Amino acid sequence: MDAKKSKTTKSTMTKVHDISTAQANVDSEKEGPDAKSHCLTFVNEVSILGVKYVTNQNLALLRRIIWLCFVLAGFGFLIYHLHNRISYFYRYPSSVNIELNYPDSIPFPSVTICNNNRFRKSSLNASGELDVGYLYTTPNTQTTRNLTGYNWTEFYRTHGHQAEQMLGAPGACRWNGRYCSPSQFTEVITDLGLCFTFNHGDTGLQTKIIGSTFGLTLILNTEQYDYLDTTFNAGFTILPHHPDNTPYVDNLGFQIAPGEFVSVGLSQTKIQNLPPPYGKCTDKHLAYYSPYTTTHCLTECRLNFTIRRCGCRETHMVPVDDVPECSPLQYWGCIVGAISELADEYINCACSVPCLSYDYGYTISHSKMSNAFSQVLSATYPTYTKEYFLENYLMLSLYYTELNYQLIEQQVGYEGLALFADIGGALGLVLGSTLMTGAEIMDFVIAMGMDILYQK
């Protein structure tokens, strides 16, 4: 009786176990494949060459290890390459493209001409202000005059050399094969005093044919007989420049002497720079000068420094409300004495290059004035000798030698598209993958995360 009961109990327990096992299998089937199975399936299907051989249980262990080394080496190279390319991208490299352009015509530059002698001695004697004129050229000159209230701009215009005398010879001005007149030259006060600019403010003059015949040809009179005793270099200082730029003739111009024929071959260069982070150019607003150029920025820096340090502005600088012009005594006593401090001021002003600028290069050739030319002038002015013309006159010719301009353009050296192309190239080279492999990995991770979340 007991044996029969025991047998019945054992049979019942076996059925319960079978039912539990069956129920577990049903639950397992409902849950679907486990995480390991998901990973194996992903490894076998993902577009990364070599990974499936690492997880293939049917391959020998040594072979799987070798494939693991290949895959790890590929990933190592990829990480190094990514670091290299991304670091290079964030260095913001730039390149320079240089090309020649051949337009139908080229704008002619402004040409500023300054006599190396600031004031005419005869004019100063006539007004009784010779001592004032020497104040500008000699630092230790003394005067008992009261210089308060002097209009120094008018002083320069009154006593400086005049365009009518500078271009007084017959046929002294020719532009593009036609005669021009002194009225086409504009008075400007520069760092060399009263000067005259041809094509001031951009009058739209264009060169369509190269050569001296179609450029600017001038016969200039230095009036050396009217020089101050403190002027040691006879002749003119010449500066070709863009019409929008203020001429700084003393620092940027070239000198020519009487008794010569001077030929100046011009060339134009257009420069385009990039702003940060790829370059250093800027087009910031200046308070007194426009447009922005490095020279304008430095000049404004000097203007502010002079106003702050000396309480005045130099005559060739732009007028500023309630700021008087510096007298020659203030120039020698304050401005010249503070030149050493000006270097640090320039650094603090941080005058970067402009994003767009024009540069005019030139080649200069000289020849001595011929006897034939001096004889032509002698016939026009019979009261003057040949030596007089050799000491006072010169001929200047400015023209384009080529009907082209050079473009120097700073360009972005490594853009985002190039970065992605390099990354894709490295993926394909070492792992046989593409950027879409990243999408596959993201899809797998999201799917696994969703499965785990729903199972909980």
PLY file of the C-alpha trace (Angstrom):
ply
format ascii 1.0
element vertex 456
property float x
property float y
property float z
element edge 455
property int vertex1
property int vertex2
end_header
0.00 0.00 0.00
2.84 2.38 0.91
4.81 1.39 -2.21
1.85 2.17 -4.39
1.37 5.59 -2.75
5.07 6.43 -3.18
4.98 5.49 -6.83
1.96 7.70 -7.37
3.70 10.67 -5.66
6.84 10.26 -7.78
4.78 10.14 -10.95
2.98 13.32 -9.93
6.27 15.15 -9.27
7.62 14.10 -12.66
4.57 15.52 -14.40
4.91 18.81 -12.49
8.58 19.05 -13.52
7.74 18.37 -17.16
4.99 20.98 -17.05
7.40 23.52 -15.50
10.05 22.76 -18.12
7.54 23.10 -20.91
6.29 26.37 -19.45
9.89 27.64 -19.24
10.51 26.75 -22.87
7.32 28.56 -23.84
8.46 31.64 -21.88
11.89 31.43 -23.48
10.34 31.30 -26.92
8.22 34.32 -26.04
11.31 36.28 -24.88
13.10 35.53 -28.15
16.89 35.32 -28.63
19.12 36.41 -25.72
21.69 39.29 -25.80
24.54 36.99 -26.78
22.60 35.76 -29.78
21.84 39.39 -30.76
25.53 40.30 -30.57
26.63 37.32 -32.65
24.07 38.13 -35.29
25.20 41.78 -35.38
28.89 40.85 -35.60
28.23 38.56 -38.53
26.19 41.18 -40.40
27.89 44.50 -39.58
30.04 45.99 -42.38
33.39 45.71 -40.56
35.68 43.25 -42.29
37.34 40.62 -40.11
35.09 40.86 -37.06
33.01 37.82 -38.06
36.14 35.66 -38.14
36.98 36.61 -34.56
33.63 35.32 -33.24
33.30 32.28 -35.51
33.33 29.23 -33.18
34.04 26.90 -36.10
37.51 28.39 -36.72
40.66 27.35 -34.91
41.62 29.49 -31.90
44.94 30.59 -33.44
43.21 31.76 -36.59
40.67 33.75 -34.54
43.50 35.36 -32.55
45.27 36.38 -35.75
42.08 37.96 -37.05
41.62 39.73 -33.71
45.12 41.24 -34.08
44.27 42.45 -37.59
41.02 44.04 -36.42
42.65 45.70 -33.39
45.48 47.02 -35.59
42.88 48.46 -37.98
41.02 50.14 -35.14
44.31 51.52 -33.77
45.26 53.01 -37.12
41.74 54.43 -37.49
41.90 56.12 -34.07
45.33 57.60 -34.88
44.10 58.85 -38.26
40.95 60.36 -36.72
43.01 62.19 -34.12
45.42 63.45 -36.77
42.68 64.71 -39.12
40.50 66.27 -36.44
43.51 68.03 -34.89
44.48 69.34 -38.33
40.92 70.54 -38.95
40.88 72.55 -35.72
44.18 74.20 -36.59
42.12 75.97 -39.28
44.72 75.70 -42.06
44.63 77.96 -45.10
46.19 77.89 -48.54
47.10 80.63 -50.99
45.91 80.67 -54.58
47.80 82.90 -57.02
46.45 83.58 -60.48
46.76 86.12 -63.27
43.60 87.78 -64.59
43.38 89.47 -67.97
40.56 92.06 -67.99
39.79 94.39 -70.89
41.01 97.36 -68.82
42.74 98.06 -65.51
41.97 100.99 -63.15
44.80 103.51 -63.11
46.08 104.28 -59.60
46.20 107.64 -57.93
49.65 109.23 -58.18
50.74 111.62 -55.43
53.69 113.94 -56.14
55.54 115.82 -53.40
58.41 118.26 -53.78
61.19 117.31 -51.37
61.33 120.97 -50.30
58.41 121.82 -48.00
58.27 125.62 -48.42
59.28 128.10 -51.08
61.90 130.47 -49.74
60.64 133.39 -51.84
57.10 133.02 -50.48
58.33 132.93 -46.87
60.49 136.01 -47.44
57.59 137.88 -48.98
55.38 137.22 -45.96
58.18 137.75 -43.44
57.77 134.20 -42.11
61.09 132.66 -43.12
61.91 131.87 -39.49
58.60 129.96 -39.16
59.44 127.86 -42.22
62.79 126.89 -40.72
61.05 125.79 -37.52
59.74 122.77 -39.45
63.11 121.73 -40.84
65.50 122.52 -37.99
64.74 121.28 -34.47
66.83 123.88 -32.60
65.49 126.97 -34.37
64.19 129.63 -31.99
61.51 132.25 -32.60
59.93 135.05 -30.62
56.65 134.76 -32.53
53.44 133.84 -30.84
52.41 130.73 -32.75
49.06 130.41 -31.01
46.18 130.40 -33.45
48.31 129.69 -36.54
46.45 127.87 -39.28
49.18 125.43 -40.25
47.15 123.84 -43.04
46.82 127.25 -44.70
50.52 127.90 -44.02
51.38 124.76 -46.01
49.03 125.68 -48.86
50.32 129.23 -49.08
54.06 128.57 -48.93
54.32 125.12 -50.49
55.20 124.58 -54.15
52.24 125.15 -56.47
50.92 122.89 -59.24
50.99 125.69 -61.83
54.76 126.10 -61.42
55.43 122.38 -61.03
53.67 121.71 -64.36
54.41 125.03 -66.04
56.32 123.72 -69.08
54.38 123.39 -72.37
52.88 119.92 -72.68
53.93 119.13 -69.13
51.04 116.71 -68.55
49.76 113.94 -70.82
47.36 111.16 -69.89
46.40 108.35 -72.26
47.86 110.24 -75.21
45.96 113.46 -74.44
47.08 116.67 -72.78
46.01 117.30 -69.20
46.32 120.34 -66.96
47.29 121.26 -63.38
43.58 121.51 -62.57
43.40 117.72 -62.74
45.71 117.51 -59.73
44.20 117.80 -56.24
45.97 119.50 -53.33
46.60 117.16 -50.40
48.51 117.75 -47.17
50.73 114.74 -46.49
53.60 113.87 -44.18
55.85 115.71 -46.71
53.77 118.87 -46.78
51.71 120.19 -49.69
51.47 117.58 -52.46
49.35 116.99 -55.54
47.41 113.86 -56.47
46.43 112.82 -59.98
43.22 110.74 -60.12
42.31 111.74 -56.58
39.28 109.92 -55.17
39.05 107.56 -58.16
37.83 109.48 -61.22
37.32 106.24 -63.13
40.48 106.39 -65.24
41.15 103.08 -67.01
44.13 101.74 -68.92
43.14 99.72 -71.98
46.48 99.67 -73.80
49.89 99.10 -72.21
52.92 101.31 -72.71
54.10 104.81 -71.84
52.03 106.47 -74.58
48.84 105.43 -72.79
50.00 106.18 -69.27
50.76 109.39 -67.37
53.72 111.47 -68.60
54.81 114.61 -66.73
57.50 117.26 -67.10
58.15 118.48 -63.55
59.92 121.59 -62.34
61.59 121.15 -58.95
62.20 124.93 -58.52
65.45 124.11 -56.80
66.36 127.80 -56.88
63.56 128.37 -54.32
64.66 125.70 -51.82
65.33 126.33 -48.16
68.94 125.99 -47.09
68.03 122.97 -44.97
66.70 120.85 -47.90
69.41 118.39 -48.93
67.68 116.15 -51.51
66.44 117.90 -54.65
63.57 116.43 -56.64
60.26 114.76 -55.88
58.90 111.83 -53.92
56.29 109.83 -55.86
53.69 107.37 -54.59
51.28 105.33 -56.76
48.43 104.16 -54.52
44.81 103.07 -54.50
42.42 106.06 -54.75
40.73 105.10 -51.45
44.00 105.16 -49.51
45.54 108.17 -47.80
49.02 108.74 -49.28
51.91 108.33 -46.84
54.55 109.52 -49.21
57.48 109.89 -46.84
57.35 106.25 -45.75
56.12 104.52 -48.92
57.16 106.66 -51.90
60.25 106.63 -54.13
62.43 109.60 -55.03
63.37 111.04 -58.40
65.97 113.72 -59.14
66.17 116.59 -61.66
68.05 116.16 -64.92
66.67 112.67 -65.49
64.06 110.82 -67.49
62.35 108.37 -65.10
60.23 105.49 -66.40
57.98 103.65 -63.93
56.37 100.37 -65.01
53.29 99.63 -62.89
51.64 96.37 -61.88
48.53 95.75 -59.78
48.01 93.04 -57.18
44.66 92.29 -55.58
44.94 90.58 -52.18
42.04 88.77 -50.50
42.63 87.53 -46.95
40.46 85.38 -44.68
39.09 86.46 -41.29
39.65 84.32 -38.14
39.88 81.45 -37.51
41.48 80.75 -40.91
43.28 84.08 -41.27
44.01 87.34 -39.47
42.25 89.93 -41.59
39.71 92.40 -40.28
37.46 95.11 -41.66
36.81 96.83 -38.35
35.42 100.34 -38.24
37.86 103.19 -37.68
36.75 106.42 -36.05
38.55 108.83 -38.41
39.70 106.93 -41.50
37.87 104.90 -44.12
38.11 102.27 -45.51
40.01 100.05 -43.13
43.63 99.47 -44.12
46.65 98.64 -42.03
48.14 102.07 -42.76
44.90 103.85 -41.84
44.74 101.89 -38.60
48.33 102.76 -37.70
47.72 106.41 -38.56
44.63 106.55 -36.36
46.64 104.89 -33.63
49.29 107.60 -33.95
46.60 110.31 -34.07
45.03 109.13 -30.80
48.46 108.82 -29.20
49.44 112.34 -30.30
46.20 113.86 -29.01
46.58 112.08 -25.69
50.30 112.80 -25.30
50.65 116.28 -26.85
47.12 117.68 -26.93
47.21 118.35 -30.70
47.14 116.60 -34.08
49.70 116.64 -36.87
48.70 118.82 -39.82
48.52 115.97 -42.35
46.09 113.99 -40.20
42.31 114.30 -40.37
40.69 117.17 -38.46
39.27 116.29 -35.05
36.75 118.48 -33.23
38.28 120.70 -30.55
41.80 119.42 -31.24
44.24 122.07 -32.59
47.01 121.43 -35.10
50.47 120.83 -33.68
52.88 123.73 -34.12
56.47 122.97 -35.23
57.60 123.55 -31.64
55.15 120.91 -30.41
56.30 118.60 -33.19
59.96 118.72 -32.16
59.33 119.09 -28.44
56.61 116.47 -27.93
55.94 114.23 -30.94
59.55 113.49 -31.87
60.40 112.98 -28.20
57.65 110.38 -27.87
58.54 108.34 -30.98
60.10 105.59 -28.86
56.78 105.13 -27.03
54.89 104.99 -30.31
56.25 101.54 -31.14
54.52 100.04 -28.10
51.36 101.96 -28.98
51.33 100.41 -32.45
51.53 96.94 -30.91
48.61 97.68 -28.59
46.49 98.91 -31.49
46.75 95.43 -33.12
46.34 96.64 -36.69
45.69 93.50 -38.72
45.72 93.25 -42.50
42.48 94.14 -44.34
40.38 91.42 -45.95
40.67 93.14 -49.34
43.52 95.36 -50.47
45.27 96.54 -53.63
49.01 96.86 -53.99
50.80 98.67 -56.79
54.23 97.37 -57.59
56.62 99.25 -59.81
59.95 98.93 -61.58
61.97 102.10 -62.08
64.47 102.89 -64.78
66.52 106.10 -65.05
68.26 107.83 -67.91
69.96 111.18 -68.11
68.05 114.04 -69.73
69.34 114.47 -73.30
70.72 117.67 -74.80
67.86 117.65 -77.30
65.28 117.82 -74.53
67.06 120.65 -72.70
67.35 122.52 -76.01
63.57 122.26 -76.53
63.05 123.76 -73.08
65.67 126.46 -73.81
63.78 127.44 -76.95
60.62 127.83 -74.86
62.41 129.79 -72.13
65.26 131.59 -73.91
66.29 133.53 -70.80
67.37 130.31 -69.02
70.49 128.26 -69.64
70.84 124.56 -70.34
72.29 124.07 -66.84
69.16 125.61 -65.35
66.97 122.93 -66.93
69.30 120.12 -65.91
69.16 121.36 -62.31
65.40 121.87 -62.15
63.50 119.77 -64.69
62.82 116.08 -65.09
60.45 113.87 -67.05
58.36 111.19 -65.35
56.35 108.47 -67.09
54.06 106.00 -65.29
52.28 103.21 -67.17
51.22 99.58 -67.01
53.64 97.11 -68.55
51.05 94.31 -68.78
47.27 94.39 -69.14
46.67 92.03 -66.25
46.56 91.94 -62.49
47.69 89.33 -60.02
45.13 87.90 -57.61
46.48 86.51 -54.33
43.62 84.78 -52.55
43.77 83.11 -49.17
41.46 80.09 -49.10
40.22 77.63 -46.50
42.74 74.80 -46.57
40.70 72.02 -44.96
36.91 72.13 -44.89
34.43 69.90 -43.06
33.63 67.95 -46.23
37.32 67.09 -46.65
37.42 65.89 -43.02
34.48 63.53 -43.59
36.03 62.28 -46.82
39.29 61.49 -45.02
37.44 59.66 -42.25
35.44 57.65 -44.79
38.61 56.84 -46.72
40.34 55.54 -43.59
37.30 53.44 -42.65
37.22 51.85 -46.09
40.99 51.31 -46.25
41.57 49.53 -42.94
38.15 48.09 -41.99
36.24 47.94 -45.25
33.62 50.20 -43.68
31.91 53.47 -44.46
30.32 56.23 -42.44
27.09 54.21 -42.68
28.73 51.62 -40.41
28.29 54.13 -37.63
24.57 54.18 -38.39
24.51 50.37 -38.15
26.21 50.47 -34.75
23.83 53.13 -33.49
20.85 51.12 -34.72
22.10 48.01 -32.91
22.73 49.82 -29.64
19.29 51.46 -29.71
17.58 48.16 -30.53
19.39 46.36 -27.70
18.50 49.12 -25.29
14.83 48.95 -26.25
14.77 45.13 -25.82
16.30 45.37 -22.36
13.91 48.16 -21.38
10.79 46.24 -22.47
11.96 42.98 -20.82
12.11 44.81 -17.50
0 1
1 2
2 3
3 4
4 5
5 6
6 7
7 8
8 9
9 10
10 11
11 12
12 13
13 14
14 15
15 16
16 17
17 18
18 19
19 20
20 21
21 22
22 23
23 24
24 25
25 26
26 27
27 28
28 29
29 30
30 31
31 32
32 33
33 34
34 35
35 36
36 37
37 38
38 39
39 40
40 41
41 42
42 43
43 44
44 45
45 46
46 47
47 48
48 49
49 50
50 51
51 52
52 53
53 54
54 55
55 56
56 57
57 58
58 59
59 60
60 61
61 62
62 63
63 64
64 65
65 66
66 67
67 68
68 69
69 70
70 71
71 72
72 73
73 74
74 75
75 76
76 77
77 78
78 79
79 80
80 81
81 82
82 83
83 84
84 85
85 86
86 87
87 88
88 89
89 90
90 91
91 92
92 93
93 94
94 95
95 96
96 97
97 98
98 99
99 100
100 101
101 102
102 103
103 104
104 105
105 106
106 107
107 108
108 109
109 110
110 111
111 112
112 113
113 114
114 115
115 116
116 117
117 118
118 119
119 120
120 121
121 122
122 123
123 124
124 125
125 126
126 127
127 128
128 129
129 130
130 131
131 132
132 133
133 134
134 135
135 136
136 137
137 138
138 139
139 140
140 141
141 142
142 143
143 144
144 145
145 146
146 147
147 148
148 149
149 150
150 151
151 152
152 153
153 154
154 155
155 156
156 157
157 158
158 159
159 160
160 161
161 162
162 163
163 164
164 165
165 166
166 167
167 168
168 169
169 170
170 171
171 172
172 173
173 174
174 175
175 176
176 177
177 178
178 179
179 180
180 181
181 182
182 183
183 184
184 185
185 186
186 187
187 188
188 189
189 190
190 191
191 192
192 193
193 194
194 195
195 196
196 197
197 198
198 199
199 200
200 201
201 202
202 203
203 204
204 205
205 206
206 207
207 208
208 209
209 210
210 211
211 212
212 213
213 214
214 215
215 216
216 217
217 218
218 219
219 220
220 221
221 222
222 223
223 224
224 225
225 226
226 227
227 228
228 229
229 230
230 231
231 232
232 233
233 234
234 235
235 236
236 237
237 238
238 239
239 240
240 241
241 242
242 243
243 244
244 245
245 246
246 247
247 248
248 249
249 250
250 251
251 252
252 253
253 254
254 255
255 256
256 257
257 258
258 259
259 260
260 261
261 262
262 263
263 264
264 265
265 266
266 267
267 268
268 269
269 270
270 271
271 272
272 273
273 274
274 275
275 276
276 277
277 278
278 279
279 280
280 281
281 282
282 283
283 284
284 285
285 286
286 287
287 288
288 289
289 290
290 291
291 292
292 293
293 294
294 295
295 296
296 297
297 298
298 299
299 300
300 301
301 302
302 303
303 304
304 305
305 306
306 307
307 308
308 309
309 310
310 311
311 312
312 313
313 314
314 315
315 316
316 317
317 318
318 319
319 320
320 321
321 322
322 323
323 324
324 325
325 326
326 327
327 328
328 329
329 330
330 331
331 332
332 333
333 334
334 335
335 336
336 337
337 338
338 339
339 340
340 341
341 342
342 343
343 344
344 345
345 346
346 347
347 348
348 349
349 350
350 351
351 352
352 353
353 354
354 355
355 356
356 357
357 358
358 359
359 360
360 361
361 362
362 363
363 364
364 365
365 366
366 367
367 368
368 369
369 370
370 371
371 372
372 373
373 374
374 375
375 376
376 377
377 378
378 379
379 380
380 381
381 382
382 383
383 384
384 385
385 386
386 387
387 388
388 389
389 390
390 391
391 392
392 393
393 394
394 395
395 396
396 397
397 398
398 399
399 400
400 401
401 402
402 403
403 404
404 405
405 406
406 407
407 408
408 409
409 410
410 411
411 412
412 413
413 414
414 415
415 416
416 417
417 418
418 419
419 420
420 421
421 422
422 423
423 424
424 425
425 426
426 427
427 428
428 429
429 430
430 431
431 432
432 433
433 434
434 435
435 436
436 437
437 438
438 439
439 440
440 441
441 442
442 443
443 444
444 445
445 446
446 447
447 448
448 449
449 450
450 451
451 452
452 453
453 454
454 455
